[in-house]
């Protein structure tokens, strides 16, 4: 039974690598539903395929399976020449949530593509390592794209570190963007230190009155 299952998984990965788009997608969907870690070695091998679609699908499935054994191979694709591959790899590293990926994801916060930076912020939030707070604060206060800064505000609340409070107060008080202010406020409320709550006290009163 185990051998038959292994053969089935290998066959699915072969279909994913076939180059035929419908077969590729159907195999990927089946592998995502199965979430069988026995498919990880074959999927890791598929990350080296010359076809970027295959690399995209393999990266996505590995993220859904969530097996940390895939993280080293995924990290190698952070410099892939195909931008969608990089996007999907970053998302999968966030889903796998291996703390060994933190440093490499922090490096992506300086990428020229704002989508890479946005997804790296989101992935770091899923991992939740407080080591990332200084890098995320830099994004919160300095990234040129407001949606990336807003994601950083949200993620800093999820990580729930007192270290983020001063930066979140600056972002909240900047009035630079409605969404940025809102998520900075929500993160300050979630962290809930005296410094954070004092800063947002006027809004807390308004919320209680409404």
N, C-alpha and C positions, 0 to 999 in steps of 0.2 A: 504493500500500500504506500509506504514511504517512497519507494523507488518510482512508483507510478506517479505520485504527486510531483516528485522532482522532475520527471520527464515532462509532465504537463507544464510546469513552470518554465522549463527550458524552451519548450515549444512556443510558449507565449512570448518569451523574450525574442526568440528567433523571428516571430511574426512582427514584433515591434521593430525589429531591425530590417525588415524586408524591403523597405523603400516604397511600399504601396501604402499610400496615405490612409485609406479606410482600414486596412489590416493593422497598421501601426496604432491608430487611435483605438480601435476595438480591443487590441491586446493590452494597451495601456489602461483602458478602463477596467478590464477584467483584473489585471494585476493590482490596480488601486483597490478594487472591491475585496480581493483576497487578502491583501496586506500580509503576505506570507514572507517572513524574513529569509526563508530558504531561497528566494529569488534574488537576494541581494548580490551575491557574487556575479551572477550573469548580468544584472543591471549595472553594476559597477563597470564591468567590461564594456557594456554598451555606451558608457560615457565617453569612450575613446573613438566611437564611430565617426566616420568622416561626414556623415549626413547630420546637419544641425538639428533637423526635426527629431531624429533618433536621440540625440543628446538631450534635447528639451524634454522629451517624453520620459526618458530614463531618469532624469533629474527629478521630474515631478513625481513619478511613482516612488522613488526612493524617499522623498519627503513624506509621502503618505504612509509608507511603511514605518518610517521613524526609527530605523535601526542605526545606531551610532557608528557601526562599522563602515557606513557609507560616507561619513563626514570627510575623511582625508582625501578621497577621490573627488568629492564635490568641491573641496577647497581648491583643488588644482584647476578647476574650471572657472574660477573667479576672473581669470584673465582671458577667457575664451573670446575669439574674434567675433562670435555671433552674439549680439546684444541680448536677444530674447533668452539665449542659453544662460547668460549671466543673471538675468532677472529671476529665472526659474530656480537656478542654483541657490541664489540668496534666499529665496522663499523656502526652499527645502532645508537649508541649513537652519533657518528659524524654526521650522517644524520639528527637526531632529533635536534641536536645543542642546547641542553639545557645547559645553563651556570652552573646549579647546578651539572653537571657531571664533571666539570673541575678538581676538586680536586682528584676525584677517578681515572680519566684518567691520571693525573700526577703521581699518585702512580704506574700506569702500566708502566711508563717509566723506572722503575727499575726491571721489571720482567726478569726472567732468559731466557725466550723465546724471541728471537729477532723479531719474527713475531708479538708478542703482542706489543713490544715496537714500531715497525714500524707503526702498525695500530693505536696505541695510539697517536703518533705524527701526523699522518694524520687526526685523529678525532679532535684533538685539533686545527689543522689548519682550519677545517670546522667550528668549534665553533667560532674561531677568537677572543678569550678573551685575552687581553694583560697581564692579570694575569699570563698566562702560559709562558711568554717570558723567565724568569730566568730558569725555568725547561727545556725549549727547548734549551736554550743556553748550558746548561750542556750536553744535548744529542749531540748537534752539535760538541762540543769540546772533548767529552770524551767517547761516546759510542764505543764499540769495533767493531761494524759492520758498514762498510762504507755506505751501502745503508740506514741505519737508520739515520746516520749523514747527508746524502744528503737530505733525506726527511725533516729533521729539517731545513736545509738551505732553502729549497723551502718554507716551511710553515712560517718561520720567515718573509719572504718577503710578504706573503699573509697577515699576521697580521699587518705588516707595522708600527712597533714601532721603534722609535729612539734608544731605549734601546738595540736593537739587533745589532746595527751597529758595535761596537767594536769587538764583538765575530765573526760576519760575516767577518770582515776584517782579523782577525786571521785565520779563516778557508780558506779564499781566498788566503792569502799569504803563507799558509802552503804547497801548492803544493802536498798535501797528495794523492789526487785522482782527476782525470780530471772532473768527474761529480760533485764532491763536490765543486771544484773551480768554475765551471760554474754556478751552482745554487747559490753559495754564491755571485758571481758577479751579477747575475740577480736580486737577492734580494737587494743587495746594490743599484743597479740602480733604482729599484722600490721604495725603501724607499727615496732615493734622497736627503738626507741631505748634506750640504757642506762637512762634514767629510766623508760620504760614497762616494760621487762623486770624491773627491780628491784622495781617496785611489785607485779607479779604473780608474783614468784618463788615464794612459797609454793604457789600453784596449779600452777606449772610442775613443781615437785617432785612434787606429788600426781599430776599427769597422767603423769609419767614412771614413777611407781611402780605405776600402775593398769594 
